[in-house]
Amino acid sequence: MADEFMLEDLDDDKTIEFIRNYISADLKEKLTDDDLEFFLDTISDYYCDNGVFDQEPDADGCVDVDVEAVAQYLVKEAKKHNVGTFDLDEMIQIVAGELEFGEQLDGPDEV
């Protein structure tokens, strides 16, 4: 079980690094790694609570994610948990970065 937690931490570190390189310079300066960790956990909570993980992938292997809805949830949760006040566009960058990281893990389609 400890190995599983270590792998999750390593994956989170890689995701955070990717998102830092993905988001705007202004947002990058505004966020700590702890903030990004909070957002990753909150995105995961949203996916669990809203059935995203339960969806069957389409023919391209994709599931439907409403980026704006996830971003709105992040704005609300960040304020609720005193992480900070963020606007929708900032949170869209985070969600898009997390999704792009996942896409890159899947790798290019092989023909």
RAWO-V583502 format. One record per pair of residues at least 24 apart in sequence whose ideal C-beta (glycine too) atoms are under 10 Angstrom apart, sorted by the first residue. I is the first residue (numbers start at 0). J is the second residue. Records with the same first field share a line. If there is no record, write none. Layout:
I = J ; J
//
This chain:
8 = 36
10 = 39 ; 100 ; 104
11 = 35 ; 36 ; 39 ; 40
12 = 36
13 = 100 ; 104
14 = 39 ; 42 ; 96 ; 97 ; 100 ; 101 ; 104
15 = 39 ; 96 ; 97 ; 100
16 = 100
17 = 96 ; 97 ; 99 ; 100 ; 101 ; 103 ; 104
18 = 92 ; 93 ; 94 ; 95 ; 96 ; 97 ; 99 ; 100
19 = 96
20 = 96 ; 100
21 = 92 ; 93 ; 95 ; 96 ; 97 ; 98 ; 99 ; 100
22 = 89 ; 91 ; 92 ; 93 ; 95 ; 96
23 = 88 ; 89 ; 92
25 = 89 ; 92
26 = 85 ; 86 ; 88 ; 89 ; 90 ; 92 ; 93 ; 96
27 = 92
29 = 83 ; 85 ; 89
30 = 82 ; 83 ; 85 ; 89 ; 93
31 = 82 ; 83
33 = 82
34 = 77 ; 82 ; 83 ; 85 ; 93
35 = 93 ; 96 ; 97
37 = 73 ; 76 ; 77 ; 80 ; 82 ; 83
38 = 69 ; 73 ; 76 ; 77 ; 82 ; 85 ; 90 ; 93 ; 94 ; 96 ; 97
39 = 93 ; 97 ; 100
40 = 76
41 = 69 ; 72 ; 73 ; 75 ; 76 ; 77 ; 79 ; 80 ; 82 ; 90 ; 93
42 = 69 ; 70 ; 72 ; 73 ; 76 ; 90 ; 93 ; 94 ; 97 ; 98
43 = 97
44 = 72 ; 76
45 = 69 ; 70 ; 71 ; 72 ; 73 ; 76 ; 94
46 = 97
48 = 72
59 = 108
60 = 102 ; 105 ; 108
61 = 98 ; 102 ; 105
64 = 94 ; 95 ; 97 ; 98 ; 101
65 = 94
66 = 90 ; 91 ; 92 ; 93 ; 94 ; 95 ; 97 ; 98
67 = 91 ; 94
68 = 94
69 = 93 ; 94 ; 95 ; 97 ; 98
70 = 94 ; 95
//
